[in-house]
Amino acid sequence: MEQWWWYFWFSIISLFGASLGNWIHRWRNPKCNGKLPPGSMGLPLIGETLSFFVTSNSIDIHPFVAQRMKRYGSLFKTSLAGRPVVVSLDPDFNYFVLQQEDKLVELYYMDSLAKLVHQDDMKNIGGDFHKYFRRVILSHFGHEPLKHKLLSQFEDVINHELQDWSKLPQVDLKHQTASMLFNTASKILMSCVPEENLGHDLSDILQGLMTF
């Protein structure tokens, strides 16, 4: 009887170990219709999230990206916040992906954004709307407007902002720059500058959407 129980528990443990090993193998080698780039999926569930969120004082490219770019090249796979991710630092490949929207590539919205704006509405946004939106943006901020009109405006705005910043005891460059860009874009698109500093609010909203 005792020998029977020993075989029973041995079978249970073996089955659990085999299932765990198979799950880890599938985690590290996700299914794909094509060929995935090199990289590491990290630990199960956690992935490489902890390494990604390690802060760095360097103003250069983040160490997480720099290390993997050196090891795997400009295109690599990883796992962040429980999601499989492919990271591309190749401008030619990025341009190709952007050109294939609604063809080979489907636009994806983060869960936080999809919940803020109704999920079904987010799925229905695309195609003609994005083409129209892209044309509007390029007509104001594209290559020709930038070359003939916007560069001089940006120079005036930057000089004015730098003068204001020089009077402050300290400057939060990230927030101040976001505010400056938002106010400049508002002036170009809507011919007005908000009375309140909405750039800070927009920066906080975007930061909230991108939180873990």
N, C-alpha and C positions, 0 to 999 in steps of 0.2 A: 504493500500500500504506500509506504513512504517513497519507494522507488518510482511509483506511478506519479506521485505529486512532484517529485524532482524532475521527471520528464515533462510534466505539464508546465511547470514554471520555466523550464529551460526553453520550451517551445514558445511560450509567451514572450520571454525576453528576446529570443532570437527574432521573432516576428516584429517586435517593436524596434529592435536594432536595425533590421533590414528596411523597415518602413522609414525610420529616421534617416538612414543613409540615402535611401532613394529620394526623400524629400530634399535633403541638402544638395544632392546631385542635381535635381531639377531646378533648385534655386540658383545654383551657380551656373547652370547651363539652360537658360530660358529658351522656350521654343520660339522659332522664328521662321517665316516663310523663305527668307533669304539668308544671308550670311552676316552675323553680327560682328562688329569690330572687336579688337582685343580689349581686355580690361578685366576687372575683378568686381564681382557682385558683393564682396565683403561677407559679413556675418549674416546668417538668416534673420529676416525681418528688419534688423537694424541696418544692414547693408554697410555703407561707408559714411553714414550720416554724421557720426561723431567727428570723424576726420574733416568732413566738409565744414562743420560749424566751428572748428578751432579758429580763433581770431588770429590776425596777423597785423603787425605794425608796419609791414612793408607797403609802400605805395605801388609796388610792382604787382604782377599777376599773382593771384592767391596761390599759396603753396600747394593746396590740394590739387589745383588744376596744373600747376607747373610740374609737379612730381609725376603726375600721370601722363602729361604731354611728353615729358622726357622719356618715360618708360614705354608708352604705347603709341605715341604719335599724336597728331592733331585731331584724331577721331577715336573715342574710346567709350566703352560701356561702364556703367556703375549702377548702384542702387542707392537712392536717397529718399528718406522718409517713407520707406516701405514700397517705393515705386521703382521699377526698372527704368533706367535713363540712358540715353546715348548723348554724349556731349561732343559737339563739333566746334573746333577752332579753325576750321578750314574755310576761308572766305569764299572760295569757288564752290565748295559743296553747299555752304549756307545759301548762296545765291541761287543754286539749282533748286534747293528745297523750297525757297520762297516763290520761285517761278512755277512750282508744281502744285501750288495750293488749289484744291478742288479737282485735282487730276490724280496725282500719285500720293498727295499729302492731304490729310484731313486736319483742320484746325482744332486744337484742343485747348479747353479752358480749365484752369485749376478749380478744384472742388470749392475753394473758398469764394471764388468769383462766381461760379455757377450757382451757388446757394444764395449769394447776394442778389443776383439777377436770376429770375426763375430759370431752372435748368432747361425746361422745354424750349423757352424763348432763346436761350443761348445756342441750342442745337439748330434752331431754325435760322439763326443769323449766319450769313455766309454768302458765297457766290456773288450775286449782283450787288449786294450791300457792300461787301468788301472792295469790289472793283470800283464802285462809286466813291467810297470813302478814301481809297488809295488815290484816285484822281484828284479829289479835293485837296488832300494833303500835299500831293506833289505840285499842284498848281500854286500853292503858297510857299512850300519849303523844298521844292525840287531843285535840280541843278541850275536851271536857268534863273529862277527867282533869287537863288542864293548868290549867284555870280553877279547879277546886275543890280540887285537892290538890297538884299538882306545883310550882306557883309558889312556895309557901311552902317546900317542900323545896329547890328550887333556890336560893332566897335564903339558906337556912341553909348549904348546901354552898358557895356562892360566898363568903359571909362567912368561913367556916372556911378556905377555900383562900387567900383574900387575906391572912388573918392569917399563914398558913404562908409565903406568898411574901414577906411583908414581912421575914422573918427570913433570907432567902437573899441572897447577894451579888449574884446576877443570876438572871433568870427567862427561860427559853425559853418564851414565851407559847404558841406553837403546840403544843409537846409537853405542856406542863403542862395546857393546856385539854383536849387529847385524852384525857389520863389522867383528868382530873376527870370528863369526860362518860362515859368508859367505866366508871369505877367507880360513878358514879351510876346508869347504865343497868343494870349488874350487880346493884346493890342492889334496883332496882325489879323487874327481870325474874326474878332468881334468889334474892332476899332474902339476898344475901351480897356481900361486897366481897373481891376476890382479895387474898391475902396479898402476892403479888408485884405489881409495877407493870406489869400487862399492857397498860395503855393505851399505853405507849411501844412495846411490841412490836407492837401492832395498828397504830399509826401507821407504824412501819417497814415492816410488811407492805403496807399500802395504798400507801405511797410507792414501794415496790418494784414493785408492780403497775402503777403509773402512770408508770414510767420510760420513756424513749424506747425 
